[in-house]
C-alpha cells in the first residue's frame, strides 16, 4: 500500500500566494505591453515593421511574398536585404483575424514578451526555486529594454523569447543542466525541444549566432554531467533526440549561410565592418573590445543603444537598481560555480549574452537588437542577486532590513515612474521619433485611403522618409493582388530596393522620378510634399490638407494639382 503525502495547509497557502503573485506580475506585464499598442510608444510605423506586415498580407492573400516567392523558408527579399521569415509567419494568424495594421503587426512581439516573462519564471524556478522565478519575472516585466522591445513589429522584438527558449526546452526535457535531481529525462520532449530550438534560429540573424554559442557554453560548463547522463539508455535517447532534431532544423539554415551566402547573407555582405570582410587580426581586435563594452555602464545604465528608436527614452537598457542585484548575483554565481549546476548555467548565459552583436563593429553604439537574445541571462543574474540579498537581510536586525527594503522599493518606484512618464508620453512627441516612425506620412496615407479613387496619380516626397512605398502599402491597406497586377518600378542601391512606383503611387527620388504623361492624369493629381519642397504658389496647386507634429510645426502638405 502506498500513501500520498498531502501538502499542509501552510504549504497550500504559500503555493496559492505564489500563484497570485505570478498572476499579478503577468497582468502588469500585459498592461504595460498592450496599452495603446499600435498608437503610441512608438507612434506611426517603422519601415521594417511595415515590410513584415506587408509580406504577411501578401502571403495570406496570394501565397507569395512581395517578390513573388511562394512561402519562402530561409528569407524574404523584403526591402532588398533578404530578411528573416519567422516573425512574418508568427504574424499571419493575427493579421488574418485582425487585418493589416500597426496593432496586429506589433501584437506577436507584445504577446511574445508576456510569454517570455512566464518562461523566465519557469526557467528560474527549475534552476533554483519559486521565489527566484517570481523575482526574475518581476524584474523582466519592468526592464526598459524588454518593455520597449516588446512594443514594435520588428522581427527582433521576439529575440529575448528566442534566446531563452532553448534553455527552457532543455529544462523541460530534463537534460542535465540543473540541481534538481528529481526531474525525469523525457526523450520525446527533448526531440521537440531540439526542433523548436533549431527553428528559433530562423528568426533575427543575431539569434543564429547566439543560440549555437549559448548551447555550446551550456555543454562546456556542465560537460561532466552530460557524460554521466550518456551512461544510461534513457540519457542517450534524450541527448541524441535533442541533438538530432536541432541539427535537422538548424542544418539547412547553416547550409544556406555556408554555401549560398549571396542570398541569405545579403545584408551581412553589405556591412563594411564585419567578420569575413576584415582580416583575422582586425576582427579579433574589434570583437574583444566590443564584447566587453556590452557590460559597460554606458550601454547598460547611462545611455543604452545610441540609435534613438532602439534605446530607451531615458537612461540605459537597465534601471540603476538592477546594478547592485547583478553584482550580488555575480558574487553568488562565482561562489557556487563548482557546487551548483544551476549557477553555472546562469553564468554561461551571462557570458554568451553579447555573442549576437560581436561580429560587426564601427556602428553607432552597442546594438540592442543584436544583443537582445542574451537579455534574459542578465535578468536571471539579477534574480539570483535579489534572493541572495533577501537571505542576507533576513539575518540582520529588523531596522536595517526595513530601511534597506524601503530605500530599494523607493528606487524601483521612482525610476519606473520616471521611465513610464517619458516612454508613454514625452517620447512620442519627440521630432526624431515622429520622423523615424513616419508618423506624419502614416497620417497622410490614412487621410488618402477613403479618397484614393479620386486621384489619377499620387506623387509622394521621399525627403526624410525611409522606404515610404512599403509604409504606404500598409497604411492604405493595399490589396496584394493589385500589387502583383499593376506596374511597378524600382532601382537597387547597395542592398536595398527603392520603389519609385507601384500602381498610381509615385515616389519622387532624385534622378529616379518618372511621372506619367500629363494626358493620362486628367487634372487629378495629389502631391504629398514637405513644406517648401515644391513651389505651390501656383493657384492650380491647392493645399487641401496639412499634417503637423505635436509641437504644431507642419511637416507635410497635401496638394491637389
N, C-alpha and C positions, 0 to 999 in steps of 0.2 A: 504494500500500500504506500502511496506517495502522498505527501502533504504539500499543498501550495501555500507559500508564505504570503500572507496578505499585508499590504502596507498599513502602517499605523495611521491613526487619524492625523497626527502631526505631519507625517510624511506626505499624506494626501493633500493637506492644506498647503504645504510647501510647493508641491507639484502644481496645484491649482494656481497659486500666486505666480509661479514662473510662467505658466501659460498665459495668464492675464497680462503680465509684463511684456511678453513677446508680442501678444496681440496689439497692445498699445503702441509698441515700437513700430510694428508694421503699419498700423493706422497712421501714425505720424509720418512714416516714410512715404506712404501713398499720398497723403495730403500734400506734402512738400513737392512731390514729383508730378502730381496730376493737376495741381492748382493752375487754372487758366493755361493749361498746356496747349500750345499752338497759337497763343495770343501774346504772351509775354515770356520773358526770361528763357529764350530770346523772342523778340517780335519778328515779324516778317518770315523770310525763308532764305537760307543759305543755298548756294548753287549745288553743293554736294547733297544736301537733303532733297532738293528738287530733283536731282538726277535719280536718286533712289526711288522717289515717288513715281516719277515718270516711267522708269524701267518696269516697276511693278505693275503699273497700269497697262503698259504695252503687253506684258506677259499675260495679264488677266484677260484682256480683250482680244489678243491676236495669237498668243502663244509664242511671240517673238520679242526679243529686246529691241530697243530703238534702232540698232544697226541691222536688224533683220535676222539675227541668230536665234534659232529655236531652242528655248530652255537651256541657256548656257550653264556650264558646270564650273569651270575654273575662273572665269572672269567675264565681265561685260564691257564693251568698249566705252560705255558711259560718255564722259566728256572728251574721250580720246585717250585717257590714261590707263584704260583696261583695269577697272576697279573690281573689288571682290563682290561676290554674288550672295553670300549667306544672309546678310541683313535684308536684302531685297526679297528673298524667299520668305523670311520671317514676316515681312511687311504685307505680303499678299493677302492672307486671310483678314487682316484688319481693314485693308483697303477694299477688299471685296464686300465687306459688310458696311463700312462707313464712308466709302468713296475716297477720292484723291484730294487730300487737303493737308494742311500743316499738322492738325491734331493726329490723324491716323499715321502720318509719316513719323511722328515722334513717339507714338504710343508703344511700339515694341521696345524702344530704349527705356521708356519710363517703367513699363511692366518688368522688363529685364532687370532694371535697377532695384525694384522692390523684391523680385525673386532672389537677387544676389544677397540682399540683407537676410532673407530667410536662410539662404545657403551658407552664409558665413556663420550664422548661428549653429547650423548643423555641423559644419566643419570644426568650429571651436569646441562644441560640446563633445564631439567624437574624440578630438585630440586631447581635451582637458576635462571640462565639466560644464554643467549648465550655466553657472554664473559667468564663466568666461565667454560662453556663447552669447548670453544676453548682453554682456559688455561689448563684444565685437559688433553685434547687431546695432546697438545704440550708437556707437562711435561712427559706424559706416553711414547710418541714417543722417547724421548731422555733418558728415565730412563735406566740405565745399567742393572738392574735386569730383567726388562721386555724384553729388546732387546736380552740379552743373552738367556733368557728362550724361546724366540720365534724361535730360530735358531737350534733346535735339535729335534729329533724324539722320545724323551721320552714322556711317557703318561702325565707327569706333565707339559709339555710345554703349555697346554691349561688351566692350573689351574687359572690364572688371569681371563680368559674368563668365566670359570665355576663359579668362586666366585662372579663375577659382575652380571652374568645373572639373578639370582633371583630378584635382586633389579630392574634391567631394566624391567623385565617382570611384576613386581608389579606396577611400574610406568605406563607402557603401558596399564595395565588393569584398571588404575585409582583408585587403592586401596589407603586408606587414609594415605599416608606417605609423602606428600609434601605440601608446602604452596600454591600451585596453586589450587584455588577454582573452576576454570572453567573446570577442567578435569572431564569428564563423566565416571562413572563406567561402565565397559564392562564385564559382566559375562562370555561371550564366550571367550574373551581374557584371563580372569582370569583363566578359565579352562585350556586353552592351556598353560598359564604361569606356573600353578602349575605342570602340567605334565612335562614340559621341565625342571623346577627346580628340580623335583624329578629324572628325567633322568640324569641330570648333576652329581648326586651322584654316578653314575656308573663309573665315572672317577677315577682318582688317589685317593687312600684311604683317604688322608687328607681332600679331598673335602667332604667326608661323615661326617666328624666331623664339618667342617667349616659351611656348608650350614645350617644344623639344628640350630647350635649355633647362626649364624647370623640372621636367621629368628626369633628366639626367642628374640634376642636383639632388633630387629626392633619392634616387637609387644610390648615388655615391655616399650620401650621408647615412644611409641605412643598409649598406651592402651586406653586412654580416647577417642581418635578419632575412634578407631576400634569399641568401644562400641557405640559411637554415630552413626556410619555408620550402625551398625546392627539394628538400629531402623527403617530403611527403607527396603522395599521389595527388591529393587534392590541391596542394600547393603548386605542383607542376601544372595542373589543369588551369587553375585560376591565373597564374602568372602568364602562361602561354596564351591563354584566351585573350588577356588584355593586350599583350604584345602583338599578336597576330591581327586582331581586329583594328588596333590602332594603325598598324602598318598598312592594312588593306585600305583604310580610309585616307591616311596621310600620304601613302606611297605615290598614287597618281599625281597628287599636287606637287610633291617633291620632284617627280619625274619631269613635270612641265617646267619647273624652275631650272632644272639642270640641263635639259635638252631643248627646251623651247623658250629661253628667256626673252627672246624678242617679242613674244606675245604676252605671257603672264608677268614678265618683269619690265614691261614698257615704262612704267612710272619710274622705277629704280634706275633704269638705263639712262634716264634724262637728268639724274641727280649728279652734279659735278663732284661732290664730296661724299663718296660712298665707297664702302669696301668693294673692290673689283675695279673701281675707276681710279685707284691710287696705288702707290707702291706698298709693299708689305710694311716697311718701316713707317711710312706716313700713316698707314691705317692704325698700327699699334700705338703710335704716339698721339693719336687722336681718340682712339677708343678708350684707353685707360683714363685720361682726364675726364672725358665725358661721363664715363661710368661713375666716377667719384662725385661729379657735380650733381648727380641725382639725389645725393644725400646732403647736399649743401643747404644752408639756411635761405639763400635767395629763392630757390625753387620751392622748397618745402614750406617756408613760413613767411617770407617777406613779400616777394612779387609773384611767384608762381611762373607759369608759362607767360612769356612776354608778348605773345600774339594775343591781341585783345579779345578775340572771340573764343579763345581756348583757355584763358586763365581766369580765375575768379575775379569779380569786380573789385574786391578789396582784400589785401593780404595774399598769402601764398596758397598752395594746394591743400595745406592742413592748417587747422587752428593752432594757435600757440599753446593751448593747454594740452595738445597731443604730444608736445616735445618731452615733458617730464615722463609721460606714460611710456613713450618709446625708449627713453634712456633706462628707466627702471626695468622695462621689459627686456631690453638687450642684456642688461646685467643678469637677469634671471635665465635667459637662454644660454649665455656662456657658462653660468654656474652649473647648470644641469645638462650641459651638452652631452656628456658621456653617459649619464644615467637615464636620460629620457629621450625616447624616440620622438615624441611629440614636439619637444623643444627643438630638436634637430630639424624637424620638418619646417617649422616656422622660420628658423634661421636660413634654411635653404630657400624658402620663399622670398625672404628679405634680400638675400644675396642675388637672386635671379631677377628681382623687380626691374632693374634698368635695362635688361637684355634687349628688349624690343627697340630701344632708342639709342643704342651704342654704335651702330654700324653706319651712321651718317652723321655729319658734323657741319660746322660753319653755317648753321641756321640761326634764327633769331635768339633762341634760348633752348633749354631743355624742352622737349616736345611732349606735352601732356597726353596726347592721343597715343603716341607710340609706347609710352611707358605705363599707360593705364592698365594693361593686363596684370601687372605686378602690384597694383594698388592694394589689394586685399592682404598681401603679405605684411604691409606696414600697419594695417588695421589690426590684424591678429597680434602683431608685436605690441601695439597699444593696449589691446585687451589683456594680454599677459601682464603688462605693467599695472593695469587697474587692479587686477586680483592680487598682485604682489603688494601694492600699496595698501589695499584693504586689509590684507592679512597683517601687515606691519602695524597699521593703525589700531587693529583690534587688540594689540598687545600693549598699546600706550595708554596713558591716562585719558580720562574722558574729555577733559578740557582741550588737550592737544588734538585729539581725534575730531572733536566737534569743530574746532577752529579751522582745521585743515579742510574738512568737508564743506564748511560754509564758504571759505575762500575759493575752493575749486568749483563749487556749484555756481558761485557768482561769476567766475571766469567763463564757465560754459554758457550761462545765460547771456552775459554781456556780449561776448564775442559772436554768438549766434544771432542775437538781435541786430547787432551791427551788420553782420553779413546779410541777413534777410532784408534789412532796410535797403541796402544797396542792390541786392540781386533781384528782388521783386519790384523795386521802384526805380531808383536813380539810374541803374544800369540800363534800363530800357529807354531812357531819354538821352543817352549819350549819342552825339552825332556819329561817332565811328561805328557804334552798334547799329544805328539806323542805316548806315551806309553798307556795312558788310553783310547785313541780313536783308538787303534790298527792300526795306520796309515801304519806302515810297513807291517803288516800282510794283510791288505786290498790290498796293492800294490802287495804283493806276490801272492795273490789269483787272482788278475786281470791279472798278468803275466801268471798264470797257466791256466786260463779259456780257451783260444784257444788251449792249449796243453794238456788238461785234458785227452783226449783219448790216448795220447802217453805213459801213465803210467798205470801199473797194480795196484799200491798202492802208496799212498802219506802219509808219516809219518810226522806229524806236532809237533813241540815243543809246550809245554804248559807254558814254562817259561815266566813270565811277560805278560801273556795273560789271559783274563777273558772270559771264555766260548767261546773259539776260534771256536768251531763247528758251532755256530749259525752265527758268523761273516762270516765264510767261505761260509755258505749256501747262504747268501745274495750277497757276493762279486762274487761268482761263478754263481749266478743266477740259482740256482739248481732247478730241476723240482720236485715239491711236490709229483708227482706220483712215482718217483724213491724213494723218501724218505720213502714212505709207503710200497713199494715193496721190497726194499733192506734190508739186515740185519743191525741191529743197536745194540750197546751195551752201557750201561751207568751204573753208580753207583750213589747212593744218599748219600750225606753227609750234615747233617743239613737239611736245607730247599731246597737245590739246587740239581739238576740233572746234573752230569758231564758226558757228552758223550765221550766215548773213541773210538767210531767208528760209521760211517754211510757209507754204500757202501764201496768204496775203500779208504775213508779218515780215517786215524787212528791218534789219539791224544795221545801223549806219557806222560800220567800221571804216576808218580812214583807208582809202585806196582799195576798199573791197565792197563799196556800196553801189549796187546796180538796181536802181528803181525801175519799175515797169514804164513802158512808153506812156506818155500823157494821155493818148486817146483811149487807153484802157481804164482810166481812172474815173471818168465821168464826174470829176469835181468832188469826189467823196473820199478824201484822204485825211487821216488823223496823224498828227505829229505828237510824239511823246518825247519831249526835249528838256534839257536843263535851261534855266533862265539865262538868257544872253547867248545861248549856243547858236541860235539862228535868228536872223532879223525877222521879227514878227510885227514890224510897224506897218507892213502892207495891210490895208483894210480887208484884203481877201483872206488874211490869216487871222482867224478869230479864236481867242483863248476861250475855251468852254469849260475848263476845269483846272484847278491847281491843287498840288499836293504839298503840304508843309511839314517840316519837322516839328517835334514837340515844342521847340523854342520859338515857333512861328515863322521861321525862315522858309520861303518857298524853295523847293528843290526840284519839282517837276511841273511843267506846263503842258497841258493837253490842248492842242490847237487844231481846228478844222480849216482845211485849205481846199 
